[in-house]
Amino acid sequence: MSHNILTVIAAMAEAATVSHDEPTTRHPKKPVITISRDYGSGGDVIAHRLSQRLEVPLCDELVLKEVAARLQDDPAIVRMLDEGFGRAKDMWLYRLVSGRDIGSDTYRDTLVRVVMSLGRVGGVLVGRGAHVILHDACALRVRIIGSPEICARRMAVEGHGSFEQELTKVHDINHRRGKFVWDVFHSRLSDASQYDISINTDRMGDFEDVVEMLEVMAKAIHAGRVLAL
């Protein structure tokens, strides 16, 4: 079992002993960063490198698995709810496959508790509206963006598919991510006021400079040198 997974399990155990009435501004043990990203913008690469540099867990699939555990369901089935939140046909399909009637409020509350639990310990939290959930916490909220054509070309060069296929994926995935955050939290991914920093990676071939900058910012917020509201 990896160090990251063990750290997250420990975080969940600790969070279970903390009162839900405790404010979200409780200072975490390690830096907390939320990464909201466009498909093909390099956000996943940046998140991975940042977690290594800061020696904190990378929380992406682990968030989904913990939500599934709390809902006592299969992560693969919960992903249907995760990706189809708010769409009637997807909620119906989820009930059909899982045999359970989990309402949108139950899913939202579970997701919020999981993200807040991780936010009390530290980590790089990718997507799922973590920047909204931790808006008043001691966390660096980051948005990584890119123009659709450049993001699609980047993914095509990396061998994920043709330029035309990747351009379609860019529009589809970005739309679904934006719709998810709107349906769950009534917040727009394009709302710059929801982030501490937004970075366009169109002219960046290597993301190392971005990682170094975010590492400095995350440590500054965690150390209290920047006001976290």
Secondary structure, DSSP 8 states (H G I E B T S, - for coil): --HHHHHHHHHHHHHTTS-TTS-TT---SS-EEEEEE-TTTTHHHHHHHHHHHHT--EESHHHHHHHHHHHTS-HHHHHHHHHSTT-HHHHHHHHHHHS----HHHHHHHHHHHHHHHHTT-EEEESTTHHHHTTTSS-EEEEEE--HHHHHHHHHHTTSS-HHHHHHHHHHHHHHHHHHHHHHH---TT-GGG-SEEEE-TT-S--HHHHHHHHHHHHHHHHTSS---
